[in-house]
Amino acid sequence: MVQSGNVLFNRGSFRIATHNEVRFDEGAKVFKVALDTKIAADDRRFRMDTGPDVLLSSSTISDGHYTYRYVAETNQYTKKPTAKTPKELAGANIPGTGDEAEKINAASVSKIVRQETLRINGKSRACYVVESTFEKVARNGMTLSNGRSTTWVEKKRGMILKQISDHDLQVDSRAAATKYHSELTVTSLDLAPIFAADEFTFKPPAGAKQVDDDPSRPRNEGGR
């Protein structure tokens, strides 16, 4: 499967927005989440903003020297010397990018089943539609199995513009598997962006507190 993130980063600067609807079905419980993610990057700087769900709303900003991660729910942030490239920071947030995507791609059997056209930013983009399956992939103590996906890959650049995927997710071999369903779509794409002067500058929101690690973890008043 094509590595969409590689295509983007090989072009240099870009701005991309995605919408992702995810469902976790545990049988007795079903959880649904909708996330909009905006990513901007050049050769050394990176910014990713995710929302609007306040529980999952966050920003990761790298100015080339420091990387800041801010979590809206706790109003906390971390500041760390930048140790990762923009591509590494993007991780699995861009379709086809990251270690997880690489493992799934390596384990998958894929074939082009048809051709379709998607419209993004008012422009028609011709795509190959690829169907993929995998039996089992292990990562970070979890096992993914019975995977299947349909992916729309732009003919011109080889970028993933849409992906619908399903698999079973098992954290504990003794527990029942959770059924995972995701529908991700690229909603906006700019391969020649003009960045504002402060686009990659982190400005702490009012009352935000700097913490040493994991800004998503609530702290007691007066504690770190």
Residue pairs with C-beta under 8 A, 6 or more apart in sequence:
1 96
1 105
1 108
1 110
1 130
1 132
1 151
2 96
2 153
2 158
2 159
2 160
3 96
3 97
3 101
3 102
3 105
4 94
4 95
4 96
4 97
4 153
4 158
4 159
4 160
5 87
5 90
5 94
5 95
5 96
5 97
5 98
5 101
6 87
6 96
6 97
7 157
7 158
7 159
8 14
8 16
8 41
8 94
8 159
8 191
9 41
9 86
9 87
9 90
11 191
12 42
12 43
13 41
13 42
13 43
13 191
13 192
13 193
13 195
14 40
14 41
14 189
14 190
14 191
14 193
15 38
15 39
15 40
15 188
15 189
15 190
15 193
16 38
16 39
16 40
16 94
16 186
16 188
16 189
16 190
17 36
17 37
17 38
17 39
17 186
17 187
17 188
17 189
18 36
18 37
18 39
18 93
18 94
18 95
18 184
18 185
18 186
18 187
19 34
19 35
19 36
19 184
19 185
19 187
20 34
20 35
20 36
20 37
20 182
20 183
20 184
20 185
21 32
21 33
21 34
21 35
21 182
21 183
21 184
22 32
22 33
22 34
22 35
22 180
22 181
22 182
22 183
23 30
23 31
23 32
23 33
23 179
23 180
23 181
23 182
24 30
24 31
24 32
24 169
24 178
24 179
24 180
25 178
25 179
25 180
25 181
26 176
26 178
26 179
27 176
33 53
33 56
34 53
35 50
35 51
35 53
35 56
36 50
36 51
36 52
36 187
37 48
37 49
37 50
37 93
38 47
38 48
38 49
38 50
39 46
39 47
39 48
39 90
39 93
39 94
40 46
40 47
40 48
40 193
40 195
40 199
40 200
41 47
41 86
41 87
41 90
42 86
42 195
43 86
44 64
44 85
44 86
45 62
45 63
45 64
45 86
45 200
46 60
46 61
46 62
46 67
46 86
46 89
46 90
46 200
47 59
47 60
47 61
47 62
47 199
47 200
48 59
48 60
48 61
48 89
48 90
48 93
49 58
49 59
50 56
50 57
50 58
50 59
50 93
51 57
51 58
51 72
54 72
54 73
55 73
57 71
57 72
57 73
58 69
58 70
58 71
58 72
58 216
59 68
59 69
59 70
59 202
60 67
60 68
60 69
60 70
60 89
61 67
61 68
61 70
61 200
61 201
61 202
62 68
62 82
62 84
62 86
62 89
62 200
63 82
63 200
63 201
63 202
64 82
64 200
65 81
65 82
66 79
66 80
66 81
66 82
66 202
67 79
67 80
67 81
67 82
67 83
67 84
67 89
68 77
68 78
68 79
68 80
68 202
69 77
69 78
69 80
69 215
70 76
70 77
70 202
70 204
70 205
70 208
70 215
71 77
71 215
71 216
73 216
74 215
74 216
74 217
74 218
74 219
75 205
75 207
75 208
75 209
76 208
76 209
76 210
76 211
76 215
76 216
76 219
77 202
77 204
77 208
77 209
77 210
77 211
77 215
78 210
78 211
78 212
78 213
78 214
78 215
79 202
79 210
87 97
90 97
90 98
91 97
91 98
91 99
92 98
92 99
92 100
92 101
95 101
95 151
95 159
95 160
95 161
95 163
95 184
95 186
96 105
96 160
99 139
100 139
103 137
103 139
104 134
104 137
104 144
104 147
107 134
107 135
107 136
107 137
107 147
108 132
108 133
108 134
108 147
108 149
109 132
109 133
109 134
110 130
110 131
110 132
111 130
111 131
111 132
112 128
112 129
112 130
113 129
113 130
113 131
114 129
115 126
115 127
115 128
115 129
115 155
116 127
116 129
116 152
117 124
117 125
117 126
117 127
118 124
118 125
118 127
118 152
118 161
118 162
119 125
120 161
120 186
120 187
120 188
120 189
121 188
121 189
121 190
125 154
125 156
125 161
126 154
126 155
126 156
127 152
127 153
127 154
127 155
127 161
127 162
128 152
128 153
128 155
129 150
129 151
129 152
129 153
130 150
130 151
130 152
130 153
131 148
131 149
131 150
131 151
132 147
132 148
132 149
132 150
132 151
133 147
133 148
133 149
134 144
134 147
134 167
135 145
135 146
135 147
136 143
136 144
136 145
137 143
137 144
137 145
137 147
138 144
141 171
142 169
142 170
142 171
143 169
143 170
143 173
144 167
144 168
144 169
144 170
145 167
145 168
145 170
145 177
146 166
146 167
146 168
147 165
147 166
147 167
148 165
148 166
148 167
149 163
149 164
149 165
149 166
150 163
150 164
150 165
151 160
151 162
151 163
151 164
152 160
152 161
152 162
152 163
153 159
153 160
153 161
154 160
154 161
159 186
159 189
160 186
161 185
161 186
161 189
162 184
162 185
162 186
163 182
163 183
163 184
164 182
164 183
164 184
165 180
165 181
165 182
165 184
166 179
166 180
166 181
166 182
167 180
168 177
168 178
168 179
168 180
169 177
169 178
169 179
169 180
170 177
170 178
204 210
209 219
211 217
211 219
211 224
212 224
